[in-house]
Amino acid sequence: MESYQECTNPRSDTHVWAWCLGVSCTISKKGEVSCDCTAVPANVPPLPYIVVTKKFLPDACKANPTGEVWSSATPGNVSQITSFLQQQPGRENLKAPVIVTGKK
């Protein structure tokens, strides 16, 4: 992940996203990935969360009309994951993802 957008607006951003950290995933023979994601744990606030994107998307945090939800994490989780990865051998120069915003 090189960049992400934070979803923080309680009035307009959907509060429904999938918690996929540490869950098991499988890859089908067709190359499709399926994970056992869960609802956001009760001790994790529904906002803020992140969506992975290369540029700011005004509607990225809105509810999807097809019923699909983001596989996401909190901004704090992203920092923890990045820090963990940077401590791994050969990953010392791993750059932290950039937060993209609609502000110029």
Backbone as CSV, one residue per row, in Angstrom:
resi,resn,N_x,N_y,N_z,CA_x,CA_y,CA_z,C_x,C_y,C_z
1,MET,0.852,-1.166,0.000,0.000,0.000,0.000,0.896,1.226,0.000
2,GLU,0.736,2.063,-1.001,1.519,3.281,-1.092,0.776,4.492,-0.539
3,SER,-0.555,4.462,-0.607,-1.332,5.605,-0.132,-2.727,5.160,0.293
4,TYR,-3.334,5.996,1.131,-4.702,5.716,1.555,-5.427,7.006,1.882
5,GLN,-6.734,6.899,1.966,-7.610,8.010,2.301,-8.297,7.661,3.616
6,GLU,-8.396,8.629,4.516,-9.083,8.388,5.776,-10.556,8.746,5.662
7,CYS,-11.397,7.889,6.213,-12.836,8.135,6.278,-13.135,8.581,7.704
8,THR,-13.550,9.837,7.862,-13.679,10.421,9.195,-14.998,11.141,9.454
9,ASN,-15.823,11.338,8.428,-17.022,12.158,8.573,-18.214,11.327,9.063
10,PRO,-18.658,11.543,10.310,-19.763,10.733,10.835,-21.097,10.980,10.142
11,ARG,-21.255,12.109,9.456,-22.514,12.413,8.780,-22.615,11.783,7.402
12,SER,-21.485,11.655,6.706,-21.572,11.188,5.320,-20.868,9.856,5.046
13,ASP,-19.910,9.485,5.862,-19.163,8.248,5.603,-19.869,7.047,6.223
14,THR,-19.908,5.954,5.478,-20.529,4.750,6.009,-19.747,4.254,7.228
15,HIS,-20.460,3.711,8.173,-19.822,3.166,9.366,-19.601,1.663,9.225
16,VAL,-19.941,1.111,8.062,-19.841,-0.329,7.847,-18.606,-0.643,7.013
17,TRP,-17.672,-1.354,7.617,-16.489,-1.826,6.914,-16.068,-3.141,7.541
18,ALA,-15.308,-3.912,6.809,-14.946,-5.261,7.268,-13.599,-5.257,7.977
19,TRP,-13.530,-5.959,9.081,-12.307,-6.113,9.863,-11.605,-7.364,9.341
20,CYS,-10.511,-7.180,8.637,-9.828,-8.307,7.999,-8.412,-8.526,8.514
21,LEU,-8.061,-7.849,9.614,-6.725,-8.024,10.172,-6.620,-9.371,10.880
22,GLY,-5.656,-10.160,10.495,-5.388,-11.420,11.173,-6.366,-12.537,10.884
23,VAL,-7.190,-12.399,9.845,-8.135,-13.468,9.516,-7.515,-14.407,8.490
24,SER,-8.074,-15.588,8.384,-7.539,-16.533,7.402,-8.147,-16.264,6.034
25,CYS,-7.334,-16.449,5.007,-7.765,-16.251,3.623,-7.374,-17.465,2.797
26,THR,-8.125,-17.707,1.741,-7.796,-18.791,0.815,-7.816,-18.239,-0.610
27,ILE,-7.061,-18.889,-1.480,-7.029,-18.510,-2.889,-7.562,-19.688,-3.688
28,SER,-8.578,-19.420,-4.510,-9.174,-20.480,-5.323,-8.267,-20.798,-6.506
29,LYS,-8.585,-21.859,-7.213,-7.809,-22.234,-8.403,-7.894,-21.160,-9.479
30,LYS,-8.946,-20.350,-9.432,-9.109,-19.250,-10.389,-8.347,-17.998,-9.943
31,GLY,-7.733,-18.053,-8.768,-6.980,-16.914,-8.255,-7.810,-15.925,-7.462
32,GLU,-9.048,-16.284,-7.140,-9.900,-15.403,-6.350,-9.596,-15.586,-4.872
33,VAL,-9.492,-14.476,-4.153,-9.175,-14.511,-2.733,-10.457,-14.368,-1.927
34,SER,-10.605,-15.201,-0.921,-11.743,-15.145,-0.021,-11.215,-15.137,1.406
35,CYS,-11.669,-14.168,2.208,-11.199,-14.053,3.591,-12.365,-14.124,4.566
36,ASP,-12.076,-14.581,5.762,-13.077,-14.710,6.817,-13.153,-13.422,7.636
37,CYS,-13.471,-12.299,6.974,-13.546,-11.009,7.649,-14.745,-10.991,8.593
38,THR,-14.690,-10.117,9.568,-15.751,-10.019,10.566,-16.218,-8.572,10.662
39,ALA,-17.241,-8.355,11.460,-17.660,-6.988,11.764,-16.558,-6.341,12.606
40,VAL,-16.529,-5.033,12.606,-15.540,-4.304,13.402,-15.756,-4.663,14.872
41,PRO,-14.679,-5.039,15.594,-14.827,-5.382,17.014,-15.450,-4.239,17.811
42,ALA,-16.163,-4.581,18.863,-16.883,-3.594,19.671,-15.950,-2.539,20.269
43,ASN,-14.702,-2.888,20.528,-13.782,-1.926,21.140,-13.094,-1.011,20.127
44,VAL,-13.425,-1.166,18.836,-12.847,-0.327,17.783,-13.941,0.616,17.269
45,PRO,-13.725,1.937,17.365,-14.731,2.864,16.850,-14.923,2.690,15.345
46,PRO,-16.146,2.913,14.836,-16.395,2.739,13.398,-15.685,3.777,12.533
47,LEU,-15.304,4.902,13.096,-14.556,5.952,12.412,-13.388,6.370,13.287
48,PRO,-12.268,6.719,12.738,-11.906,6.710,11.330,-11.450,5.322,10.880
49,TYR,-11.532,5.108,9.574,-10.959,3.925,8.944,-10.344,4.376,7.637
50,ILE,-9.664,3.472,6.959,-8.970,3.864,5.736,-9.500,3.101,4.535
51,VAL,-9.358,3.718,3.364,-9.585,3.047,2.090,-8.310,3.223,1.281
52,VAL,-7.854,2.170,0.664,-6.611,2.219,-0.102,-6.905,2.796,-1.479
53,THR,-6.212,3.863,-1.823,-6.417,4.532,-3.096,-5.178,5.357,-3.437
54,LYS,-4.940,5.576,-4.720,-3.788,6.368,-5.151,-4.095,7.854,-5.202
55,LYS,-5.392,8.203,-5.297,-5.781,9.607,-5.322,-7.060,9.770,-4.518
56,PHE,-7.339,10.994,-4.104,-8.536,11.266,-3.322,-9.784,10.984,-4.161
57,LEU,-10.714,10.239,-3.595,-11.982,9.917,-4.254,-13.112,10.431,-3.358
58,PRO,-13.832,11.473,-3.785,-14.854,12.078,-2.921,-15.891,11.103,-2.381
59,ASP,-16.232,10.070,-3.133,-17.268,9.136,-2.697,-16.710,7.822,-2.147
60,ALA,-15.409,7.756,-1.921,-14.793,6.496,-1.488,-15.331,5.995,-0.148
61,CYS,-15.759,6.889,0.701,-16.211,6.494,2.036,-17.726,6.354,2.155
62,LYS,-18.416,6.474,1.043,-19.878,6.339,1.046,-20.267,4.865,1.011
63,ALA,-21.486,4.565,1.411,-21.993,3.194,1.353,-22.076,2.752,-0.106
64,ASN,-21.690,1.527,-0.384,-21.723,0.984,-1.733,-23.124,0.441,-2.013
65,PRO,-23.773,0.884,-3.093,-25.141,0.414,-3.380,-25.232,-1.088,-3.644
66,THR,-24.124,-1.747,-3.964,-24.158,-3.191,-4.209,-24.075,-3.983,-2.915
67,GLY,-23.856,-3.290,-1.794,-23.737,-3.983,-0.514,-22.323,-4.394,-0.173
68,GLU,-21.380,-4.152,-1.083,-19.987,-4.483,-0.791,-19.435,-3.487,0.227
69,VAL,-18.507,-3.942,1.052,-17.875,-3.073,2.046,-16.357,-3.137,1.890
70,TRP,-15.694,-2.104,2.379,-14.239,-2.067,2.345,-13.639,-3.058,3.326
71,SER,-12.590,-3.733,2.908,-11.724,-4.454,3.829,-10.773,-3.387,4.333
72,SER,-10.841,-3.079,5.610,-10.154,-1.890,6.074,-9.439,-2.086,7.395
73,ALA,-8.932,-0.962,7.900,-8.239,-0.897,9.173,-8.328,0.542,9.653
74,THR,-7.931,0.772,10.875,-7.889,2.138,11.384,-6.551,2.764,11.004
75,PRO,-6.473,4.093,10.966,-5.172,4.724,10.697,-4.100,4.278,11.696
76,GLY,-4.489,4.081,12.952,-3.529,3.600,13.951,-3.008,2.208,13.618
77,ASN,-3.891,1.330,13.113,-3.462,-0.003,12.700,-2.448,0.082,11.577
78,VAL,-2.676,0.999,10.626,-1.753,1.158,9.502,-0.374,1.542,10.020
79,SER,-0.332,2.458,10.985,0.955,2.865,11.566,1.641,1.693,12.255
80,GLN,0.880,0.904,13.008,1.446,-0.258,13.699,1.982,-1.284,12.706
81,ILE,1.222,-1.555,11.654,1.637,-2.530,10.652,2.897,-2.050,9.945
82,THR,2.922,-0.760,9.576,4.098,-0.195,8.905,5.320,-0.297,9.806
83,SER,5.175,0.058,11.064,6.287,-0.013,12.015,6.801,-1.449,12.148
84,PHE,5.885,-2.403,12.253,6.277,-3.813,12.346,7.065,-4.238,11.107
85,LEU,6.550,-3.881,9.929,7.224,-4.275,8.691,8.600,-3.628,8.568
86,GLN,8.727,-2.367,9.006,10.014,-1.679,8.920,11.068,-2.309,9.834
87,GLN,10.640,-3.072,10.815,11.575,-3.738,11.727,12.009,-5.104,11.224
88,GLN,11.455,-5.547,10.113,11.798,-6.851,9.573,13.068,-6.745,8.730
89,PRO,13.898,-7.791,8.751,15.146,-7.760,7.975,14.884,-7.442,6.500
90,GLY,15.643,-6.498,5.975,15.514,-6.107,4.583,14.398,-5.111,4.307
91,ARG,13.649,-4.722,5.314,12.527,-3.793,5.128,12.761,-2.447,5.833
92,GLU,13.976,-2.197,6.274,14.276,-0.988,7.035,13.952,0.289,6.273
93,ASN,14.023,0.280,4.957,13.770,1.471,4.141,12.343,1.551,3.604
94,LEU,11.458,0.703,4.121,10.063,0.726,3.692,9.440,2.070,4.061
95,LYS,8.851,2.744,3.090,8.233,4.044,3.331,6.819,3.862,3.879
96,ALA,6.442,4.746,4.785,5.072,4.748,5.303,4.131,5.226,4.211
97,PRO,2.898,4.696,4.160,1.950,5.146,3.141,1.594,6.622,3.327
98,VAL,1.279,7.272,2.235,0.893,8.677,2.228,-0.619,8.755,2.380
99,ILE,-1.100,9.759,3.128,-2.537,9.978,3.252,-2.932,10.951,2.156
100,VAL,-3.856,10.551,1.283,-4.329,11.442,0.223,-5.581,12.176,0.720
101,THR,-5.651,13.456,0.413,-6.803,14.256,0.814,-7.294,15.073,-0.365
102,GLY,-8.458,15.630,-0.231,-9.018,16.479,-1.273,-8.562,17.920,-1.135
103,LYS,-7.775,18.199,-0.085,-7.287,19.569,0.149,-6.030,19.816,-0.660
104,LYS,-5.887,21.021,-1.157,-4.694,21.382,-1.935,-3.834,22.336,-1.182
